[in-house]
Amino acid sequence: MSLQITGTIARPGLGPGTWAVITATGETYELKDPPSELKQVGLQVRLQGQLRPDVMTLAMIGPVLEIQSFTIVP
């Protein structure tokens, strides 16, 4: 399922290299292989991506999102 998410990049302490985006409503999505430009805690972003229910992770903090495109929100 494809969706667009706006939120804040976070780095939960739940596993090596785990990155996430947290929406204004508190939903957490784990980012699958995020580009280096997004690896900044506190960065405001708009992401377009594909949910990947077929991907399991050690962190298990929320649905896994594979990013297709992104915009950094000023």
SULUR-V384847 format. One line per field, one symbol per residue. phi: phi as a letter, one per 30 degrees, with the letter a starting at -180 (. if undefined). A space follows every 10 residues. Layout:
BEGIN
phi: ???
END
This chain:
BEGIN
phi: .cacbcacdb bddckdidbb bcddcjdcbd cdhddedcdb ejddbbccac dbddccbddh cledccdcaa bdcd
END
